[in-house]
Amino acid sequence: MMFLKIFYWLPEHGYKKLHGLAWWLVAWSRKSVPYTDRISANTLTGLRVLAGLTLWWLLVLTDWREYLIQIILINVIAFLTDLFDGAVARATGSSSRLGAWLDNIADKLLVLPNLWIVYCLAPMQFLLLGLGPWFIKTGLLLLFIVIIDFLLILLRGYAAWRHVHVEANYFGKVKVFFQCLGIISAQLIVLDHAFPMFLGLHFLIVSLVFSFGSLLVHIWTNLYRFISLKV
């Protein structure tokens, strides 16, 4: 029981510290930097949705390997907007269900094409190092991430259908943080083939743990609400 309490406290405490810093930067910039007070949280979230659609366009309609540097830059910008959109919403008192819904859509639009890119880049290092089996393990890791994300989408969809509001938990937010770190770190192999792709994969493994934790917390905290509903 003590382990579970610590496991739940760490992401909550760390995420609050990180977003506390983001909130301070937002408050300072809105007072000191011209025109930043006109930027809304939904604007930042909309930029992430646009970034996700751009990645899908590059992946489906172009030879995305020619645009890997641009893809990394898009991911960095999306990561920063994900960090600050919640802080802007709290600083301006503009938190809304629409913003939360768009934020969730943006996450999925960004993560899925990036996971495929990471999977395609894996042979670049693993086969050179004689680590062929790791290519299969990487595929399984990314598949588990997609499956749990899909289960979370189904859970949220069912909750919305039954008019039950399911709020994001700290496990899910920390999961997105480590997914961003893992994806960007894994893609940096493009800049230097000696860059250890294992670093990015370790971040993705951590994100998988928190993703599973997020699913369990959602089920545990909302199960009684679903059971109490009339079918």
C-alpha positions as CSV (number, residue, x, y, z in Angstrom):
1,M,0.0,0.0,0.0
2,M,2.9,2.4,0.8
3,F,4.4,1.7,-2.6
4,L,1.2,2.5,-4.3
5,K,0.9,5.8,-2.4
6,I,4.5,6.7,-3.3
7,F,3.9,5.7,-6.9
8,Y,0.8,8.0,-7.1
9,W,2.5,10.8,-5.2
10,L,5.6,11.1,-7.4
11,P,3.9,12.0,-10.7
12,E,1.4,14.3,-9.0
13,H,4.1,16.2,-7.1
14,G,6.5,16.3,-10.0
15,Y,3.8,17.5,-12.4
16,K,2.7,20.2,-10.0
17,K,6.2,21.5,-9.7
18,L,6.7,21.5,-13.5
19,H,3.4,23.3,-14.2
20,G,4.1,25.6,-11.3
21,L,7.2,26.8,-13.2
22,A,5.2,27.0,-16.4
23,W,2.5,29.0,-14.7
24,W,5.1,31.5,-13.3
25,L,6.7,31.9,-16.8
26,V,3.2,32.5,-18.3
27,A,2.3,35.1,-15.7
28,W,5.7,36.9,-16.2
29,S,5.5,36.8,-20.0
30,R,1.9,38.2,-20.0
31,K,3.1,41.2,-18.0
32,S,6.5,41.7,-19.6
33,V,6.3,40.5,-23.2
34,P,4.1,42.4,-25.7
35,Y,1.1,40.7,-27.2
36,T,1.5,37.5,-25.2
37,D,-1.6,38.4,-23.2
38,R,-3.6,37.8,-26.4
39,I,-2.5,34.1,-26.7
40,S,-5.2,31.8,-25.3
41,A,-4.9,28.2,-24.1
42,N,-7.1,27.0,-27.0
43,T,-4.7,28.8,-29.4
44,L,-1.8,26.8,-28.1
45,T,-3.8,23.6,-28.2
46,G,-4.9,24.4,-31.8
47,L,-1.2,24.7,-32.8
48,R,-0.7,21.2,-31.4
49,V,-3.6,19.9,-33.5
50,L,-2.1,21.6,-36.5
51,A,1.3,20.1,-35.8
52,G,-0.3,16.7,-35.5
53,L,-2.1,17.1,-38.9
54,T,1.1,18.3,-40.4
55,L,2.9,15.1,-39.2
56,W,0.1,12.9,-40.7
57,W,0.5,14.8,-44.0
58,L,4.2,14.3,-44.1
59,L,3.9,10.7,-43.2
60,V,1.2,9.8,-45.7
61,L,1.8,12.1,-48.7
62,T,5.6,12.6,-48.7
63,D,8.8,10.8,-48.2
64,W,9.0,11.8,-44.5
65,R,12.6,10.7,-44.2
66,E,13.6,13.8,-46.1
67,Y,11.9,16.0,-43.4
68,L,13.1,14.4,-40.2
69,I,14.8,17.6,-39.0
70,Q,11.6,19.5,-39.5
71,I,9.6,16.7,-37.8
72,I,11.9,17.0,-34.7
73,L,11.4,20.8,-34.6
74,I,7.6,20.3,-34.9
75,N,7.7,17.8,-32.0
76,V,9.7,20.3,-29.8
77,I,7.2,23.1,-30.5
78,A,4.3,20.7,-29.8
79,F,6.0,19.6,-26.5
80,L,6.4,23.2,-25.4
81,T,2.8,24.2,-26.2
82,D,1.6,21.1,-24.4
83,L,3.6,22.3,-21.3
84,F,2.2,25.8,-21.4
85,D,-1.5,25.5,-22.6
86,G,-2.7,24.2,-19.2
87,A,-0.7,27.0,-17.4
88,V,-2.3,29.6,-19.7
89,A,-5.8,28.2,-19.1
90,R,-5.3,28.4,-15.3
91,A,-3.6,31.8,-15.5
92,T,-6.5,33.3,-17.5
93,G,-9.3,31.2,-15.9
94,S,-10.2,29.8,-19.3
95,S,-10.2,26.1,-18.6
96,S,-13.0,24.3,-20.5
97,R,-14.1,20.9,-21.6
98,L,-13.6,21.9,-25.2
99,G,-9.9,22.7,-24.4
100,A,-9.5,19.4,-22.6
101,W,-11.1,17.5,-25.5
102,L,-8.9,19.3,-28.1
103,D,-5.8,18.6,-25.9
104,N,-6.6,14.9,-25.9
105,I,-7.1,14.9,-29.7
106,A,-3.8,16.7,-30.2
107,D,-2.0,14.1,-28.1
108,K,-3.3,11.2,-30.3
109,L,-2.6,13.1,-33.6
110,L,1.0,13.6,-32.5
111,V,1.8,10.3,-30.8
112,L,0.6,7.8,-33.4
113,P,2.7,9.1,-36.4
114,N,5.7,9.6,-34.2
115,L,5.6,6.1,-32.9
116,W,5.6,4.8,-36.4
117,I,8.6,7.0,-37.3
118,V,10.5,5.7,-34.2
119,Y,9.7,2.1,-35.3
120,C,11.0,2.8,-38.8
121,L,14.2,4.4,-37.5
122,A,14.9,1.5,-35.1
123,P,16.8,-0.7,-37.7
124,M,19.2,2.2,-38.3
125,Q,20.9,1.6,-35.0
126,F,19.9,-1.8,-33.8
127,L,20.9,-3.7,-37.0
128,L,24.2,-1.8,-37.1
129,L,24.9,-2.9,-33.5
130,G,23.9,-6.5,-34.1
131,L,20.8,-6.1,-32.0
132,G,18.2,-7.5,-34.3
133,P,15.9,-9.0,-31.6
134,W,15.6,-5.5,-30.1
135,F,13.8,-4.4,-33.3
136,I,11.0,-6.9,-32.4
137,K,11.0,-5.7,-28.8
138,T,10.7,-2.1,-29.9
139,G,7.7,-3.0,-32.1
140,L,6.0,-4.7,-29.1
141,L,6.7,-1.8,-26.9
142,L,5.1,0.7,-29.3
143,L,2.2,-1.7,-29.9
144,F,1.5,-1.8,-26.2
145,I,1.6,2.0,-26.0
146,V,-1.0,2.2,-28.9
147,I,-3.2,-0.5,-27.3
148,I,-3.4,1.3,-23.9
149,D,-4.1,4.6,-25.6
150,F,-6.8,3.0,-27.6
151,L,-8.4,1.5,-24.4
152,L,-8.3,5.0,-22.9
153,I,-10.0,6.4,-26.0
154,L,-12.7,3.8,-25.6
155,L,-13.1,4.5,-21.9
156,R,-13.5,8.3,-22.5
157,G,-15.8,7.6,-25.4
158,Y,-18.1,5.4,-23.3
159,A,-18.0,8.0,-20.5
160,A,-19.0,10.7,-22.9
161,W,-21.8,8.6,-24.3
162,R,-23.2,8.0,-20.8
163,H,-22.7,11.7,-20.0
164,V,-20.0,11.0,-17.4
165,H,-17.1,13.6,-17.3
166,V,-13.8,11.8,-16.9
167,E,-11.0,14.1,-15.9
168,A,-7.4,13.6,-16.8
169,N,-5.2,12.3,-14.0
170,Y,-1.6,13.0,-13.2
171,F,-0.5,9.6,-14.6
172,G,-1.8,10.5,-18.0
173,K,-0.1,13.9,-17.9
174,V,3.2,12.5,-16.9
175,K,2.8,9.8,-19.5
176,V,2.5,12.4,-22.3
177,F,5.6,14.1,-20.9
178,F,7.7,11.0,-21.1
179,Q,6.3,10.1,-24.5
180,C,7.4,13.5,-25.8
181,L,10.9,13.0,-24.3
182,G,11.1,9.4,-25.7
183,I,10.0,10.3,-29.2
184,I,12.3,13.3,-29.6
185,S,15.3,11.4,-28.0
186,A,14.7,8.4,-30.3
187,Q,14.5,10.6,-33.4
188,L,17.7,12.4,-32.6
189,I,19.6,9.4,-34.0
190,V,19.0,11.2,-37.4
191,L,21.4,14.0,-36.4
192,D,24.0,11.6,-35.1
193,H,24.0,7.9,-35.7
194,A,26.0,7.4,-32.6
195,F,23.3,8.9,-30.5
196,P,21.9,6.2,-28.2
197,M,18.4,5.3,-29.3
198,F,18.0,3.3,-26.1
199,L,17.6,6.6,-24.2
200,G,14.5,7.4,-26.1
201,L,13.2,3.8,-25.7
202,H,13.7,3.9,-22.0
203,F,11.7,7.1,-21.8
204,L,8.9,5.3,-23.8
205,I,9.0,2.4,-21.4
206,V,8.5,4.8,-18.5
207,S,5.6,6.4,-20.4
208,L,4.1,2.9,-20.9
209,V,4.2,2.3,-17.1
210,F,2.4,5.6,-16.4
211,S,0.0,5.0,-19.3
212,F,-1.0,1.7,-17.7
213,G,-1.3,3.5,-14.3
214,S,-3.5,6.1,-15.9
215,L,-5.8,3.4,-17.3
216,L,-6.1,1.7,-13.8
217,V,-6.8,5.0,-12.1
218,H,-9.5,5.9,-14.6
219,I,-11.1,2.5,-14.1
220,W,-10.8,2.5,-10.3
221,T,-12.1,6.1,-9.8
222,N,-15.0,5.8,-12.3
223,L,-16.0,2.1,-12.1
224,Y,-18.7,2.8,-9.4
225,R,-20.1,5.6,-11.6
226,F,-20.4,3.3,-14.6
227,I,-21.9,0.5,-12.5
228,S,-24.5,2.9,-11.0
229,L,-25.7,3.9,-14.5
230,K,-28.8,2.2,-15.8
231,V,-28.0,0.2,-19.0
